[in-house]
Amino acid sequence: MLACGEEGDEFVMSEQFEKLSDLSAADGVNSIAYCYHPRKAPTVLFLHGFRSDMTGTKAGYLAELCARQDLGYCRFDLRGHGKSSGHYTEFTVGDWVQDVLLILDTVVKGPVLLVGSSLGAWLALCALRARPSRVAGLIGIAPAADFPTRLILPQLTPAQRDEYARHHQITDPDSGFGEPTRFTRRLIEESVAHNLYDAPPPCSGKMRFLQGMKDTAVPWQHTAGLVANMTTGDVQLTLIRGGDHRLNEPEHLHLLGRMVLDLAGERPA
């Protein structure tokens, strides 16, 4: 069962990135917390995973990297996560796609380098499909594309299938968050409108994917299949033999940093 967060790996925001702003969400009810530091283009836009937030280890590492390189950087919390309002069970994949597009359309200026982790990588691909001219490149870490239909429903136990039929939700008691994770019927059914595994959008820039081979949430075979379906000319998949879903070890972060600098056309500062 999918567990995409980084709980227990909170990264303290550096002083120059710690100022938060709020943006009214598309529903006119909720708000989105974000942190944006405009500098050189392309701006690195980080999209966190399911039940994670913008204080995770990878988000913090990228904040420091972009500060050193004088690159623009933006990170934010999806609705129902972190400092943004609401509870994650109230929202759908479509709502979170709206959040990404709102940040792209109203906050970040110029070309962006999308960096997404798990659910965030799926959302990055959705943003690429919706705003192709804004995307200079894309990096996906354990991309959980189409995860409700490809990674959750096929793995349900008989008890979970019964729960889904009776209570319109699926509970994962072992998701690693200290409390069970709930996937609502609304999230699962609405997600189909955003499926793209079989036909990922092309990118005019480079695309890079980073995947641990010991990932039990998003198997490496899932990512290999996604990449195989891509038509973008310059796309690469890097497999880490001992890597898990989080890929938060120093060597993993260093590899991610090298990918960011390569796609941004930067030399290490």
Secondary structure, DSSP 8 states (H G I E B T S, - for coil): ------TT------GGG---EEEE-TTSS-EEEEEEE--EEEEEEEE--TT--TTSHHHHHHHHHHHHHTEEEEEE--TTSTTSSS-GGG--HHHHHHHHHHHHHHT--S-EEEEEETHHHHHHHHHHHH-GGGEEEEEEES--TTHIIIIIGGG--HHHHHHHHHHSEEEETTSSSSS-EEEEHHHHHHHGGG--TTS----SSEEEEEEETT-SSS-HHHHHHHHHT---SSEEEEEETT--SS--SHHHHHHHHHHHHHHHT----
